[in-house]
Amino acid sequence: MLLRSFLAVSGLLLSYNLLAQPLTQTIRGTVVDQSLQTPIPGATVALLNPALPNQLTKGTNTDTDGTFRLTDVAVGRQTLKISFVGYKDLILSNLVVDAGKQLVLTVSLEESVAQLAEITVKPTIEKDKPLNEMAAVSARTFSVEETQRFAAAVNDPARMATAYAGVVGADDGNNTIVIRGNTPNGLLWRMEGVEIPNPNHFASLGAASGGISILSAQLLANSDFMTGAFPAEYGNALSGVFDLKLRRGNNAKRESTIQAGVLGIDVSSEGPFSKKYKGSYLFNYRYSTLGILSKLGVNVGTGVTTFQDLSFNVYLPTNRLGTFTLFGFGGLSDQSVEAKRDSTAWANQGDRYNEQFLANTGAIGVTHSINIGRHAFLKTVASASGYQNKYQGDYLTENYVAEPRGREQYSVWKNILSSTLTYKFDARHTIRAGVIGTQIHCNLNRAEWNAEQHQLQTTVAVPGPQSPAPTTQTLQAFGQWNYRFSESLTLNAGLHYLRLFLNGSDALEPRGSLRWSFKPGQALSLGYGLHSQTQNPAVLLSQQLSANGLRLANRNLGFTRSHHVVLAYDRKLTDYLRLKAETYYQHVVNIPVSADTSDSFALINQPFGLTNKALINTGIGRNYGLELTLEQFLHNNFYFLLSSSFYRSEYQGSDKIWRNSRYDGRFSTSFLAGKEFTTGAGRNGILGLNVKLTYYGGYRDTPINLDASRQQGETVYYENLTYTQTLPDYFRTDIRLSYKRNRPRSTRTLSLDIQNVTNRQNIFGQYFDAQSGNVRTSYQMGLLPVLSYRMAF
């Protein structure tokens, strides 16, 4: 029914479009040096004919401040070629030009090493090349347009990343991702060069994911995603990095966007502060649709789920003091479920719980960027961020008395000061060095149900009588060197230092990569990095009950560390078709495992990195595999991405036995494809059809001891069979339909994402249900349609 309605509405929009006339818009922007971000005056900006790439449609040159402006550009996908003497030519293809908003770009050019008399460098399309020039392996850039276009991405970078090789979704209910078999919480989120808290609604302490992304597609610019052996400037992460960039608001014209859909109602606005000042503002606010309906008295189901978020970026340039920006985001989310006071309606144990969950997070930062002389660029960021999580679970007895079964209240605040200096000696030599100081303040409380004592037992209390001061600090420092022997051979080398003052743990981590383009369109890359990550503060400060009362058993836990080695082969079959293969090995050491017993427990198998056990850093692990990617970038209105991974993820607990890790799925394959159809006499409409097929091996689980579970009234596993049970393979099909119509001064887009379109029942896991006395199976998400309508003007 929903699909038929979508097609009917699209048909009406199409019929209107048949009478439309060709529409135009303005492309504006700034051309800067890639390393120093200094403006490049006099650069040539040419608009190419999409049908004849060598034919110039119109062009211009950048002004003294590096800015350019192209007017009367036809709406649709366009291609720009930017060139300047001494720099590599750059081609930007498939730029989306809409009638509703001007296209404002910041274009970075890479200085050429070769002399003009020695070599002529042919411009190539490097769509996947990371923005960070010091990342040579396991890194690529992604665009906001991809998060909007890819099926099942729904404007979420993490969900979009599951289309890439080596990245697998762990739970349909949220955007948790597993990178190369690593624990999901090994991921680092950065924004504008500084660490940010997990930017997702309904997130738990220690997690790097949540149910719905807080990040707005209206604010994000092209950003980098890395899956291993990342450069020296990235620290305190084991598996991957999202290095997010924010775009500036339009400083010449006020523009707005309104979006309404199943997830929420969005309002976005941007524009200049005045006609003379070149500064701008940009913000986006969203409120959940279900929250609005529940406030109107509509019955939205057994639980009430609400969320809202705000994100912004304010650009404040000066004449001599450099450039300032003020950025931030914040999200409020809560969910409450009330059990039915009717025992006949209790089908399982979970039906007897009243639960309230709250998760709030946010960050605000100020950046200052300034060029020092002709060779140096200094960027300083000061930020404050926080995370708050509350949970209350009550169990209804047969007499409908609510017994407390769980209490959690976590708060973590961070103040960060970061400063990074980039110094470019010449086209060959660039160094980047920086220091990052972080102050961490915690307020952590947890009480768990003790079945033997029939009462709640405090396991975490910070600050508390037995706990250390709730404030500590980390210090990070790095230095890296980029040396280009020639246009075909580049070396990156660096060091990263990390120290946790709570217990004096520190690590000095070497990083390096070498990229050799041995033939036109072909390259080999080799990368190595040692990476370390601190433990979850709730683990470091958790307390265990002993004969002498509560004790702090994990305060002195050190970092988990991982050696990454990556070998990559990259080949461009055509300007638009690319083949890439990467093989990797990761040796993980200092994994926290059980300190008091010899068993299979390891912290890397816990989704949120939480436990009350006493731990010691003696576990080891290994992840290794092969990844293959065949990708056609959008060309002739068609694209596809086929990625496959074959991998193993293994570990040793305190019993020194090698086992499969929880996330050892062995293989994964993803196929993503899409086609656009331009419609109407004025070619002002675009119909998009996108599909995604996902197939990967099931994760590992531990068989349940049913007899022991029935005796104890809770789930009991066979310890000697840890992760020997393989869950069924996962398969899912997603479809995205969209229709975009350009009208004078506005662009309107109707989209329908149908996730798990075949309603396949993928298994999430098993658990013992005390209500029925049997083992039950929990399933992943079923069919979910996500309808959205957006208007930009």
N, C-alpha and C positions, 0 to 999 in steps of 0.2 A: 504494500500500500504506500509506504514512504517512498520507495523507488519510483512508483508510477507518478506520485505527486511531484517528485523532483523533475522527472522528464516532462511532465505537463507544463510546469512553470518555465523550464528551460525552453520549451517550444514557443511559449508566449514571448519570451525575451528574444528568441531567434527571429520570430516574425516581425517584431519591431525593428530589429537590426537590419532587415533587408532594405529598409528605406533610409538608413543612416548614411551620412557622408563621412569621408575620411577625416579623422581627427588628429591633432598634433599636440605636442607637449615640449617642454624645455628640458635639456640635459645640462646640468651645471656641475662644477666640481673643482678640485684642487689637485695638482700634480706635484708630488714631493719625492725627495730622495728616500729610498727604502730604509736605510740605516739611520740617517740623521733627521728624517722628517722635515727637512728644510724645503721650502717651495722652489720649484724649478721654473723660472720665467722663460718664455720663448719656446716652450715645448709645443709640438704640433699635435693637435687633436683632430682626427679625421673620422667622419662617419662613413662607413663602408656600405656598399650595396649588398644586402644579404644574399641576393641571387648571384651577383658577380663580385666576390670578395676583393678582387684587385681594383675595382672601380670605386672611385671616391664620389660620394654623394654631396657632401659639404664638409667644411673644415674650419678651424680657427687656431689661434695661438694663445698660450697662456699669458696673462698679464704679469706685471712685476711681482705680484704676490702669489704667482703660480695658479691663479684661478682661470677658468674658462667657462664659456657659455655657448650652447648651441640651441637655437630656437627653431620652432616649426619642424620638429622631428616627428615623423609619423608614429602613431601608437603601434604597439606590437613589440616584437623582439628585434633588437638592433645590435650592431657590432661597431666598436670603436677601436681605432689604432692610435696609440700614443707613442711619439718618438721624440728624441732629443739627442743632439750630438754627444757622443761619449757614453750613452746609456743604451741598454738593450731595448729594442722595440717591444711594445706590449700590445697584445690584442685581447680585448674584452668582448667576448661573444655572448649572445643570448641575453643581453641586458633587457629587462622588462620595462617598457615605456608605457605608462598608463595615463589616461586623460585626467584622472582625478588628482594626481600628485606629480610635482616635478621630480625628476630623478637627479639626486645629488650624490656625487661620488668623491671619494678620496683615493687617488691613484698613486701607487708607489712604483717608481722605476728603479731597476737595478743597474748600477754603474758597470760598464763593460770593462773587462780587463784587457782585451786585445786592442791593439792600435788599429785605426781605420785602414791603414795601408796594408796591414797584415792579413786581415780576415773580414769577411762580410757575414754578419750574423743574421740568419733568416728568422724573422719573428715567428714564434710558435705559440699555440694556444696551450697554456699550462693551467688548466682549470683546477686540477687537484693539488697544485703546489702549495705547501703551507705558507702562511704569511710570515712566520718566523724563519728567517733565512738560515738560522743555525740548527734547524731540524732537518736531518737528511734521511731518516728512516722512520717507518711506522707513524707517519704524520700526513695529514691532509687538511685542506681547508673545506669548510662547508658554508653554504649561503643560507640566509633566511628564506629565500625563495624555495630552497629544497625542503626545508621543514614544513612549508606550506603545500608543496606539490607532492611529495612522496606519500604513498598510501600508508595509512595508520600512523603517520608522524604527528599529526594534529598540532603543529607548531612547536613541537617538543624536541630539542636537540638530542636528548638521550634516546627517545623512541626512534628518531631518525637514524641514529648510529647503529641500530641493530641490522641495518642493511649492509654494513661494512664487514669485511672479512675479520674474523677473530672476535666479533662482538655478538653476544647472545643475550636475549631477554631472559630474566630469571623468574618473572612473575607478571602475568597479564594485568593484574590489579594495580600495578605501579610501574614506574619506568626504571626499575632496577636492571642494570646491565652487568654481565660477566665478561671481562676482557681477558682472553687467552687463558681461561680457567682459573683466574685469580678471584679472591674474595671481592664481592661488589663494593665494599667500603674502602677499597684501595684506590678509589678515584679522587682526583683533585679538581675542584671547581675554582676557576679564577675569573675575575672581571676587572678589566682595565689594569691588568698587571698585578693584582693583589688577590690573595685568597678570600673566598666568600663562603659563608655557611651553605649547606645543602639547599639549593634554591627550588624547593618543591613543597607543595602542600601535603599534609598528612604524613610527615616524615617522623621517624623515630631517632632518638639519640644515637649517634655513631653511624647512621645510614648515610649513603650518598645519593639517595633516591626518595621518591614519594609517589603519591597517587596522581598528582597533577602538577605540571610545571608552573612556577610563578613567573618565569621569564616571558616577556612579551615579545612577539615577533615584530612589533612596531619599533622596538628599541635596538634590537640586535643588528650588528653589521656582520660581514663575513668574518668567520672565526676559525680557530684551529682545533683539531681533535687529534690526540696522540695516544697510541696504544703500547708503547714500549720504548726503552732506551732514549728517553726524552732529554733535551739539552740541560745544561747545568743550572739554568735559572729556575727550574721547577723542582721543588723539594717537598718532603713529607707526603709522598704518594708512592704506591707500589705498582698499580696496574695501568693507569691512564690519566689523561689531562684534558679537560675542556677549558681552553683559553679563550674566553669570550670578549669580544669587542663591542662597544656601543657606537651607534651612529649618531651624528649630530643632527639636531633639528634644522629644518630649512630656515636660513637666516635672511631670506628675501621675501618670503610669502607665508602667510598663515594657512595651515592645512589641517584637516581633521579626518578621523576614521571612526566609524561606529560599526561594531560587530555584535550580532546576536546569534546565539546558538545553544545547543544542548548543554555545553559546559558553562557558559556564562555570558554576561553582557559586558562588552568592552567599549570604552570611550577613550580615544587618543587625540591629542592635540599637539601641534608644534608650530613654531614661527619665530620671527625676530622680536627683540625687545623694542627696537625703534628702526627707522629707516636708515639712520646713519651708522648705528653701532652694528658690528658684524657678529655679535653674539646671538645665541638662540636658546630656546627651551624645547623640551620634548618630554611628554609624560603619557602614561597609560594607566587607566583604572579599570578593574574588573570585579564584578560581583556574580556569584554562582547563580545559575538559573534555578536550581533546586532550592536554594536558600530563599530566593524571591517567592517561589511558588508556596513554600511552607509558611512564609510570613503572611501570605494571602489566604491561608487556611486550606490549601490544597493538600490532600493526602499523597505524600511522595514515597510511601513505603514504610517498612518497619523501623528504619532509622532516619534521623534528620541530619543531613550533611550540608554544611555551609562553608563557604570560603570567600575571601576577597583579597585583592592585592593591588599594590600601587608600585609603579616603577618610573624612573625619571632620569634624564640626563640634561644638564644645563651647561652650555658652552660659553665661556667668558674669556675671550682674547683681550690682550692689552697691546699697546704699541711697543713697549720696551721691557716689560716685566714678564714676558712669556705668556703662556696660555693656562688658564685655570678651568677646571670642570668640576661640577658637583653632580654626583650620581648616586643612585641607590635603588633599593627595592624592599618591599615588605609584604608579608603574607600572613593572614589570619585564617586558621582553619579549625573546625571542630565537628565532632560527630557524636551523636548520642543514640543509644539503642536501649529500649525498655522492654524487658521480658513480659510476655503475656501472663497475666495472673490466672492462668487456666492450665492445670497440670496435664490435661488431656491433649493440649496443643504442643507439648514438649516432645518433639521427635528425637532430639539429641541433647547432649549436655549443654551445648552452646545456647540453646533456647531458654536456659534458666538464668541467664546473666543479664543484669543491668550494666551497661558500659557507657562510660563517658571518656572521650578522648579529645585532647586539645593540642595543637601544634602551631606555634607562632615563630616566625623567623624574619630576619631583616638585616640590611646592611646599608650604611651611608658612607660615602667617601668623598674626599677632595683630592684632585690631582693638580700638579703644577709641572708644566713642561716648558723647557727653555733651551735654546741653542746657545752654547758657550763658544764663541769664536766660529771658525769655519769648519771645525772638525769634531766638535763634541755636542752631545745631546743628553740633557739631564732630565729625568722624570722622577718626581717624588709623589708618593701617594700616602695619605693618612686616612684610615678608615676605622669605623666602629661597627661591630656586628653582634648579633645576639640570637639565641635560640632558646625557646621555652617549650617544654613538653609536659603534659599532665595526663595521667590515666587513673581511672577509678573503676574497679570491677567488683560487683556484688553478686553473690549467688543466692538464688531464691530456694529456700527449703520447701518441704512439702506443705508447710503451714504459711508459705508466702512471706517468710521473714528474710530480709536481705542481709546475708552474712558477708562481711568484707573479705574479699579474696585476693585483692591486689591493689597496691597504691604506688604510684610513681609521680615524681615531680622533679624534673631536671631543668636547670637553666645554665647556659654557658654563654659568657660574653667575651669578646675578643677586641682588643685595641691593637691596630697594626700600623707601623710606620715603615715604609719601604722607599728606598732610593736606588735608582739604577742609572749608571753613566755609560753611554755608548760613545766610543771614540773611534773615529774612522781615519786611519793614517793616510790611506789612499784607496784605490779601487780594489787592491788585493787584501789589505790588512784591516780588520775591524775587531775591536775588543769590546766586551760588555761585562761590567762588574756591578755588583750591588749588595746591599745588606737589608735584611728584613727582621725587624724586632716585633715580637708579639707578646702581649700581656693577656693571660687567660684567667678568668674568674669563674668559679663553678659554685653552683648550689644544687647538690644532688641528694635526692632522698628516694629510697625504695624500700618497700615492705612486701614480703611474699608470704603466701599461705604455708604454714607448717602443719601438715596433716596429722602428725603424731601429737603435737601440742594443741591442735585445733585452735590456732590463733595466728595472727599476722606476726612475722618476724622481720625486724629491721636488718637489711643487708647492706644498705648504703646510707650514710648520713654525713654529709659535708655541707657546712661545717658541723662538727660534732665533737663529743668529748674525746674520742679516740682518733680523730682525723687530723691531718696536717692543715696548715693554712689553706683556704680555698683559692688562693691566688698563686700562679706561677708564671713563668715566661719561657719562650723559646727564642733562639737566635739562629738565623740563617744568613749565610754569606756565600756568594758565588763569584766566579770569574770564568769567562769563556772567550775563546779566540777563534775567529773565522779567517782562514787564509785560503785564498784562491790562487793556486799555482798557475792556472790557466782557465779558459772558459769551460774546459772539460773536467778539471780536477779541483775538488774543494775539500779542505780539511777543517773540522770543527773539534776543538779540544777544550776541556774545562774541568773545574772542581766545584763541588757543592759541599758546604759545611752545615750541619744541623746539631743543635744542642738543646736539651730539655733540662731546665734548671731545677725541676722538682726532685730529680734523683741524680743529676749529673751525667746522664747518658749523652753521648755525642757520637758523631759519625762524620768522616771525611770521605767524600764520594767522587771518584774519578768518572768523567764522562768523555766520550769522543765518538766521532763518525768521519767516514771518508766516502765521498761520492765521486765516481769516475764515469764520465760519459764517453765510453770508448768508441762509439760509433754514433752517427747522427740518429737520434731517436731512441738510443739504447743506453742504459746506465746500470752500473753495479754500485751498491752501497753497502757499507759495513758499519755497524754501530755497536757500542758497548756503553753500559752505564750501571753503576751501583746505586741503588735507590733504597731509602729507609723511610719508615713511617712510625710515628708515635702510637701508643695504644690509646684506646678510648678512655677518657678520663674517668668514666664510671667503673672501668676495670681497674685502673691504677689506684682508685680510692675506695674500692669495694672492701667490705669487712666480712670476715668469716667467724662463725661462732665456734669458740674453743672452750676448753675447761676453765680458762681464765677470763672468759668473756669474749667480746668482739676483738678481733685482731686485724691489722692492716697487712695482708699477705702479699699484695701485688704492687706496692708503691715503688719498688725498685726494678720493676720490669723495664727492660731495655727495648730498643726499636726492633721491629721485624725488618729484615733486610733482604734484598733480592738483586742478584746479578743478572742483567739482561744482555744477551748477545743476539744481534739480528743481522741476517744477510738478505739483501733484496736485489731483485732484478726487475727493471722497469723498461718496457718497450712500447713505443708509440707506433701502432700499425698504420694509422693515418692521423691526420690532424685531430680527428674526433674519436678515434678508437684506441684504447689503451689496454695493455696486458701487464699485470704486475704479479710477481711471486715473492713471498717473504717466508723465510724459515727462521725460527727463533728457538732459543733455549734460555730458560730462567731458572737459576738456582736460588732457592729461598732458604734463608737461615734465620736463626733466632726466633722461630715461631713459638709463641706462648703455648705450652702444653701443661698437663697436670703435674703439680709439684709433689703431691703427697701419695699418689697412686701410680701404678704402671698400667696405662690404658691407652685407648685410641683417641682421646679428646685432643683437638687442636683448635685454637681460636679462629684460624682462617676459614673454618667451616661454618662459623656462626654468621648469619646474614647481617647482623648489626654489630658484631664484635663485642657482645656482652656475655658475661658469665660471672657467677659468684665463686667459682673454684679458685683455689690457690694455684698460681701458675709459675712457670719457670721457662726461660728462653733457651730451650734445648731441642725444639722440634726443627725438622728440615723438610723441604719440599722441592718439587721440580715441575715445571711446565714446559712443554716443548711441542712444536707442531709446524705445519706447513699451511700457508694461506695463498689462495689464488683468486685473482680479481680480473674480470674482463668487463670493461666499461665503455660504453659509447655515450659521450656527452651529447646533450641535446643538439641534434643536427637534422635539418629537414623536418622539424617538429616531432622528432622521435628520439627517445633515449632508452637505455637499459643498463642495468648493473647486475652482473652475476658474480657472486662471491661464495667461495667454499673454504672451509677450514677443516683440517684433520689434526687433532691435538690430543695430548694426554696431560692430566693434572693429578699428581700423586704427592703423598706426604708421609711422614713418620710422626707418631705420637710419642709419649713417654715410654711406650713399650718397645720402641725401635723396630716396629713392623711396617713395611711399606704397604700403603693402601691407596685405593682410588680416593680422591677428594670428593667432596659433595658435588662439585661442579664439573666433574670429569665426564662430559657428554660425548666425547670422542670425535664427533663430527658436527658440522652445521653447514647448511646451504641456504642462500637467500637469492631470490630472483626478483628484481624490481624493474618495471618497464612502464612507459607512458607515451601517449601520443596526443598531440594537440591539433585541433582542426580550426582553422580560421574561417569565420562565417560572416555573411552579410555583404551587401554591395560595397559598403565602406570598409570592409574587413575590420570592423570594430568589435567583433565578438570572438571569443576563444572558448571552444569546448574542449575540456580535458578529460582523458580517461587514463587512470593509473591503476596498476595492479602490483601486489606483492605476494609472493609465495615464500613461506618459511618452513624449513624442515631441519630439525636437529635432534641429535641423540638425547635420550632422557637423562636427567641428572641421577645421582646416586642417593639411595636411601638405606636405612637400616631396618631389617625385619623386626616386627613387634612380637614380643613374648606375650601371647594372649593370656595364658594361665596366670602369669605373674601380674599382668595388668589388672586382671579381674580381682586378684587378691589384694592389691594395693590401691585399687580404685583410680589409677592414673596410668598413663602410657609408660610401659617398661620395654626397653629394647634388648635384643640379644647383643651384648657388648662384643662378643667374639666374632660377630658378623657385620661389624660397622661398615656401612657403605658398600656392601656386597650385592645389594638389590638394585637393579637398574629399572628406573621408571620407563614406561612406554615412550617411544619416540614421539616428538612434538611436531605437529603439522598444522599450518594455519594459512588461510587465504584472506587477503584484505583487498578491498576495491575503493578507489576514490573517484568520484565524478564531480566535475566542476564546470560552471559556466560563468565566464567573465564578460561583461558588457561595458564598453566605453561609451560614455555620453559626454556632451560638452560640459566640461568642468567637473565631471564625476566618473568614478569607476565602481561598478557593482559586481560582486562575486557571490554566487550561490554554490555551495559545495556540500557533498554528502559522502562521508567516510563510513563505509560498512566494514567493521572489523570482525574477523572470523565469520565470513559470509556464509560458510557451510555449517556454522554452529557446531563445529567439532568439539567433543568433550576431551580436551587434553588434561591429563592428570597432574595435579600439583603435588600431592603426597597422601600419606595415610596417617591416621591417628586413632587412638582408643577412645571410645565414647562410653563413659561410665554410666550414662543413662540407659543405654541398651545392652551394655556389656559386650559389645562387638567392635571389631575394627571397621572404621569407615574411611571412605575415600573422599578427598577434597579435590575439586576440579578447578581448572583455570576459567577465564572469562568466556562466556558464550557469545552469541551474535550481539553486536552493539552498534547501532547506527548513530552517527554524530553529524547532525545537520547544522549548517552555519550559513549566515548571510552577512556580508560585509560591504560597506559603502565608504569609499574614500573620496573626499572632496576638498 
